[in-house]
Amino acid sequence: MRIDVLTVLPGLFDCFLREGVIGRAISSGKVDVRVHNLRDFTTDKHRVVDDVPYGGGPGMVLKPEPIFRAYEELTKEGEKPFVILTEPWGERFNQEMAKELSEKPRLLIICGRYEGVDERVKAIVDREVSIGDYVLTGGELPAMVIMDAVLRLVPGVLGNRESLEADSFSDRGLLGYPNYTRPARFRGMEVPDVLLSGHHAKIERWRKEQSLRRTLERRPEVIERLKREGLLTEEELEILRKIEEEREVGED
Ligand code: JE8
C-alpha cells in the first residue's frame, strides 16, 4: 500500500513514521508512505498556501491552487489514489472504514489547516473523514490516526508480537478483555487465577465473559445490535443472561 500525505506541517509526521509498528513497516518496505509539503506546490516567492475567506470571517482558508497542483503532480504516475480529506464534520472514522481503506492500493490524505480548505478542493476528494466530534487545530493528527488504524490492517505489518485476531472492535464491535502480565501480584493486586491456570478453555471463556461484560457496561447499544441481528452465539447469549441476572441481584 502507498499513502501520500499533503500538509503544511510535514514535520509533525517525522516521529510517527519513524517509530514503532508503523516505522518498522515503512523501513522494511511493507508500506510506502510519502509526506509532501503543500508549500512545494506553490509558484510564488513567498510560497503562499492560504488566503482570507470570501465573505469575511475569522482565520484563513487553504487556497485551491496548491492542492490541485499537488494532486495533479502526485497522480501523474502510479494508480489513482483514493483521496481523503480530514475535517471535523466528515464521515465518522471507525474500524469498518479502516478495514475498507486498508484494502485500497493507494491513498492520498489531504490535511487541512487554519479554517479548512477551499470548498472547490472537494472536487478531487473521495471521502471527507472526521475522527470525532471535537475540534482540533488541523488535519494532521486525524491523518496519523487514520494511517495507524489502516496500516496495522495491511497484511504483514503487525508482527508476531501483535495480533489482529483478538482485536477489539474487529470482533463484531465487542470490546477487548483485560490484559495482565508479570508480576502475578503487584502492590496487593492479583492477576485473576484463571489466567495462571494454564486451562485454555477456561481462559477463553473468562476472556469472552470479560469482553461481553465490558461491552454491556460501556457500549450497551452494541450488545443490543448484535442481539437484534442474531450475531451472538448461544454461549455468548448464555453468558449475557448470567451477567444480567447478576446485575439484577446486585440491584435488589
Ligand atoms: C481542522 C478536525 C478531523 C476532528 C480536521 C482538519 C483543518 C475553528 N476551526 C478550526 C473550525 C474548523 C476546523 C478548524 C481546524 N481545522 C480540524 C480537523 C478533525 N478529522 N475530528 N476535529 N477537528 C482541520 C482545520
Boltz pocket constraint, residues with backbone or C-beta under 6 A from the ligand:
constraints:
  - pocket:
      binder: B
      contacts: [[A, 86], [A, 87], [A, 88], [A, 89], [A, 90], [A, 111], [A, 112], [A, 113], [A, 114], [A, 115], [A, 116], [A, 117], [A, 129], [A, 130], [A, 131], [A, 132], [A, 133], [A, 134], [A, 135], [A, 136], [A, 137], [A, 138], [A, 139], [A, 140], [A, 142]]
      max_distance: 6.0
